């Protein structure tokens, strides 16, 4: 019988998630792990997020400037870019990067621990898995995903400004005033709220896939792929639901 195939934990990921929510504080010994996770999840993803956000801002500004020029509404480009980035693209773009980097890695790491029977050994030793395994990762996701979403909006606006300054002759002051015209704090809170929901969903999927891995070492790759696909589909669906509810409430 292959290692890891003789036992499974169909409800372990849910129990761990519930345990982490019931006691959402890190023991002193786990703060180092949390900061390491936050560094890996957020700071090391910054160059990738920067490049993607900058390119997205450039492309959207080019497209909007060309289309709105037909209506003589080029001055609305900054405002539209702010709305598009803040409401939709920034949370989704950041979540996509996090899923590709961190969800896949976390799921693969847990699958390897499961198959090597390290999870079973920790349970036998009486280790609180929800606090010592899930909570540092969950806390890192919940902190860094909203922070990187704000970073994405900022970098995307920089990319848009580079286009607007060259094609429309806008100064920094003009661009900022027009981009933030009519902006409300609720817009920012919505973007952060989406990112936070995405972080919880992504972490839950990574743990569920990793802790329920079965088979040999070849299962690690399958688990990582399944976690990424499931997380991407889930995040996209949740974003659609939130957007639909938002539009309904505005009516």
Secondary structure, 3 states (H helix, E strand, C coil): CCCCCCCCCCCHHHHHHHHHHHCCCCCHHHHHHHHHHHHHHCHHHHHHHHHHHHHHHHHHHHHHHHHHHCCCCHHHHHHHHHHHHHHHHHHHHHHHHHHHHHHHHHHHHHHHHHHCCHHHHHHHCCCCHHHHHHHHHHHHHHHHHHHHHHHHHHHHHHHHHHHHHHHCCCCHHHHHHHHCCCCCHHHHHHHHHHHHHHHHHHHHHHHHHHHCCCCCCCHHHHHHHHHHHHHHHHHHHHHHHHHHHHHHHHC
